[in-house]
Amino acid sequence: MKRVLVTGSSGLIGSEAVAFFDARGWEVHGVDNNMRRDFFGPDGDTTWNLERLRRTTRHFTHHPIDVRHRDAVLAIVATLQPALIVHAAAQPSHDLAKDRPFDDFDVNAGGTLNLLEAARRHCPDSPFCFMSTNKVYGDAPNEKPLRELATRWDYADPADHDGIDESCRVDACLHSLFGASKLAADVMVQEYGRYFGMPTVCFRGGCLTGPNHSGAELHGFLSYLARAVREGRTYRVYGYGGKQVRDNIHSVDVCAAFLAFYEKPRPAAVYNLGGGRANSVSMLETIARFEDLIGRRLAVEYVETPRVGDHVCYISDLSRLRAELPGWEITRPLDDIFHELASPPAAVALHPAGGRAS
Ligand SMILES: NC(=O)c1ccc[n+]([C@@H]2O[C@H](COP(=O)([O-])OP(=O)(O)OC[C@H]3O[C@@H](n4cnc5c(N)ncnc54)[C@H](O)[C@@H]3O)[C@@H](O)[C@H]2O)c1
């Protein structure tokens, strides 16, 4: 039986990876210390998701380890010597990082280094998948000429139709502290690939989503918005007239990319991983769709000032990923994602905040 180590295994992507590999007959080991609760309060508590995994998987073992604890990380990788590492543990919020800069950097950059070095010592030939982010490009994508449409911003130049590719520069731009800590990790993951020849990959995520997000105001765009509509919460929209655009990818399609890289690894790979143009949507369009599906109006508070360094229009160009990992494709269209988040499965109704946790 092949063995995978998944960090952040109670979070959106990590929990999907646990279920995904478990269903394919892998022995799955998850590392998560529920730090999401510490970051985001009760909305971020992932206990319900861990319990769901324990109930629904066959070959899953949970390890409540903090990725900042170097000795613990070295020890578990030495013991397990996994055939694949999926590193999805993180402080994931752009906005929270400024309030917790030490925690943000220690988890995102330090935790990643701990895992990389553990992998180099104990399983250097095992593919190492790192969940990076499009925030490594800082606000450089905002330099693209844009045109304003009725409900969204879009790229003005037809050459930009497919979105941002991996050649976008990562320096001389504003990242947020989160973007900077993730970029530090991203560069280190590439370095372990180039310097040591290890099969590492950075997947630079657009908006990742799915029913197992412990959606909180500071993180989890679609899932928190759906929740705000369902529960009658007031939702804050920050700047750009609500026309800011994101491309959304379902967590299952993210995991398919992990498997595709496992089957075709190489050192220092970097791929943008989002929903692409077909799964792109603006804030205004998202609100209208959820209101329609849930049958309830959302109370919106419009804040004039955009979030620092926020993208106006971000669409992931998936050309490199499709070319180098053939067979991988988006399987969950945006409207399927909307439907799923509007009425998540009963299993999700376990969240401690009372309602459903998407
Ligand atoms: N969700 C998105 O839209 C998005 C977009 C781009 C990139 N990403 C990246 O994808 C990865 C996964 O994101 P997600 O949405 O699943 O986030 P998530 O918050 O749902 O999951 C992360 C998990 O990591 C755990 N964790 C945090 N600190 C830890 C620590 N010190 N030790 C052990 N576990 C710890 C948390 O408890 C949480 O369960 C992150 O690296 C994130 O930066 C996410």
Ligand as a Chemical Component Dictionary entry (heavy atoms), coordinates in Angstrom:
data_LIG
# 
_chem_comp.id                   LIG 
_chem_comp.type                 NON-POLYMER 
_chem_comp.pdbx_formal_charge   0 
_chem_comp.three_letter_code    LIG 
# 
loop_
_chem_comp_atom.comp_id 
_chem_comp_atom.atom_id 
_chem_comp_atom.alt_atom_id 
_chem_comp_atom.type_symbol 
_chem_comp_atom.charge 
_chem_comp_atom.model_Cartn_x 
_chem_comp_atom.model_Cartn_y 
_chem_comp_atom.model_Cartn_z 
_chem_comp_atom.pdbx_ordinal 
LIG N1  N1  N 0  -8.379 28.377 0.007  1  
LIG C1  C1  C 0  -7.875 29.134 -0.939 2  
LIG O1  O1  O 0  -8.617 29.857 -1.620 3  
LIG C2  C2  C 0  -6.401 29.093 -1.238 4  
LIG C3  C3  C 0  -5.933 29.825 -2.335 5  
LIG C4  C4  C 0  -4.580 29.753 -2.675 6  
LIG C5  C5  C 0  -3.730 28.988 -1.912 7  
LIG N2  N2  N 1  -4.201 28.300 -0.840 8  
LIG C6  C6  C 0  -3.257 27.502 -0.062 9  
LIG O2  O2  O 0  -3.704 26.167 -0.014 10 
LIG C7  C7  C 0  -3.334 25.579 1.237  11 
LIG C8  C8  C 0  -4.553 24.983 1.879  12 
LIG O3  O3  O 0  -5.524 25.995 2.072  13 
LIG P1  P1  P 0  -6.933 25.672 2.702  14 
LIG O4  O4  O 0  -7.908 26.566 2.053  15 
LIG O5  O5  O -1 -7.140 24.208 2.737  16 
LIG O6  O6  O 0  -6.690 26.221 4.179  17 
LIG P2  P2  P 0  -7.323 25.656 5.545  18 
LIG O7  O7  O 0  -7.100 26.727 6.555  19 
LIG O8  O8  O 0  -8.698 25.148 5.317  20 
LIG O9  O9  O 0  -6.379 24.415 5.875  21 
LIG C9  C9  C 0  -5.112 24.562 6.448  22 
LIG C10 C10 C 0  -5.016 23.633 7.622  23 
LIG O10 O10 O 0  -3.703 23.766 8.171  24 
LIG C11 C11 C 0  -3.816 23.632 9.572  25 
LIG N3  N3  N 0  -2.672 24.279 10.202 26 
LIG C12 C12 C 0  -2.434 25.609 10.290 27 
LIG N4  N4  N 0  -1.301 25.836 10.960 28 
LIG C13 C13 C 0  -0.800 24.617 11.286 29 
LIG C14 C14 C 0  0.350  24.200 11.991 30 
LIG N5  N5  N 0  1.211  25.087 12.521 31 
LIG N6  N6  N 0  0.580  22.864 12.122 32 
LIG C15 C15 C 0  -0.299 21.961 11.625 33 
LIG N7  N7  N 0  -1.424 22.316 10.968 34 
LIG C16 C16 C 0  -1.667 23.621 10.795 35 
LIG C17 C17 C 0  -5.127 24.315 9.918  36 
LIG O11 O11 O 0  -5.645 23.882 11.165 37 
LIG C18 C18 C 0  -6.010 23.944 8.741  38 
LIG O12 O12 O 0  -6.791 22.797 9.017  39 
LIG C19 C19 C 0  -2.668 26.680 2.033  40 
LIG O13 O13 O 0  -1.284 26.571 1.860  41 
LIG C20 C20 C 0  -3.152 27.946 1.374  42 
LIG O14 O14 O 0  -2.233 29.014 1.517  43 
LIG C21 C21 C 0  -5.524 28.337 -0.482 44 
# 
loop_
_chem_comp_bond.comp_id 
_chem_comp_bond.atom_id_1 
_chem_comp_bond.atom_id_2 
_chem_comp_bond.value_order 
_chem_comp_bond.pdbx_ordinal 
LIG N1  C1  SING 1  
LIG C1  O1  DOUB 2  
LIG C1  C2  SING 3  
LIG C2  C3  SING 4  
LIG C2  C21 DOUB 5  
LIG C3  C4  DOUB 6  
LIG C4  C5  SING 7  
LIG C5  N2  DOUB 8  
LIG N2  C6  SING 9  
LIG N2  C21 SING 10 
LIG C6  O2  SING 11 
LIG C6  C20 SING 12 
LIG O2  C7  SING 13 
LIG C7  C8  SING 14 
LIG C7  C19 SING 15 
LIG C8  O3  SING 16 
LIG O3  P1  SING 17 
LIG P1  O4  DOUB 18 
LIG P1  O5  SING 19 
LIG P1  O6  SING 20 
LIG O6  P2  SING 21 
LIG P2  O7  DOUB 22 
LIG P2  O8  SING 23 
LIG P2  O9  SING 24 
LIG O9  C9  SING 25 
LIG C9  C10 SING 26 
LIG C10 O10 SING 27 
LIG C10 C18 SING 28 
LIG O10 C11 SING 29 
LIG C11 N3  SING 30 
LIG C11 C17 SING 31 
LIG N3  C12 SING 32 
LIG N3  C16 SING 33 
LIG C12 N4  DOUB 34 
LIG N4  C13 SING 35 
LIG C13 C14 SING 36 
LIG C13 C16 DOUB 37 
LIG C14 N5  SING 38 
LIG C14 N6  DOUB 39 
LIG N6  C15 SING 40 
LIG C15 N7  DOUB 41 
LIG N7  C16 SING 42 
LIG C17 O11 SING 43 
LIG C17 C18 SING 44 
LIG C18 O12 SING 45 
LIG C19 O13 SING 46 
LIG C19 C20 SING 47 
LIG C20 O14 SING 48 
# 
